[in-house]
Amino acid sequence: MKASDVMVTDVITVTPESDVPTVATLLLTNHISGAPVVDGQGRLVGMISEGDLLRRSEAGTAHDRPWWLRLLMGRELLAGEFLKEHSRRVGDLMTRDVVSATPDTPVADIATLLERHRIKRVPIVEGGKVVGIVSRTNLIQALATFRKKALEPQPVADVELREMVVSRLKSEPWVRPNLLNVTVTDGTVDLWGVVDSAVEKQALRVAVETVPNVKAVNDNVIVRPVASGA
């Protein structure tokens, strides 16, 4: 699955010249927490988010630092802080180093970007222009849709299903297939064997449950007792 499969294409954008209070209203009205900033040709030049609007003089949330800390911060830092807290132009507040992706970017990579950079959305860019946006919500919606499709019944013979389960278990590096046995009856999997920990036992159950067309799992796996030093 790629970004183009889950992205929102009707993207709300603003410009560097957009008025900050107006953009705040735009975010609230459309129930979004951020928007791409584009130039006159539609090229991505930044992102503006609710985080950029937290410290504002109009709302009384501007920094009120003690005099000694202001001395330590220096004039440049203080000037930059003042700019973000008082400017009415989006271009003065926006994040310029934007994390973006293309329509062909796998959704797994999108999830990695969201997690690594601790952001809530990734603009999708093609030819320098914004063609979509993928948010955390979009990924969750894709997960829900995938789950719904996966639950749709598909006739599979028990023999074939057993082969799928065994293959899945062999593909996991933490599984020791020689200590396990699998039987399948009418789509229900009986799992037998021995593992070294409760975590392995749980992971085995999940590995089998997530194989397509498995209706249920009877977990008969035994956790090997920890050897006593006595």
Helices and strands as residue ranges (DSSP letters): H 3-6, H 20-29, E 34-38, E 44-49, G 50-53, H 67-73, H 75-86, H 90-93, H 107-117, E 121-126, E 129-135, H 136-150, H 158-171, G 177-179, E 180-185, E 188-195, H 198-209, E 216-223
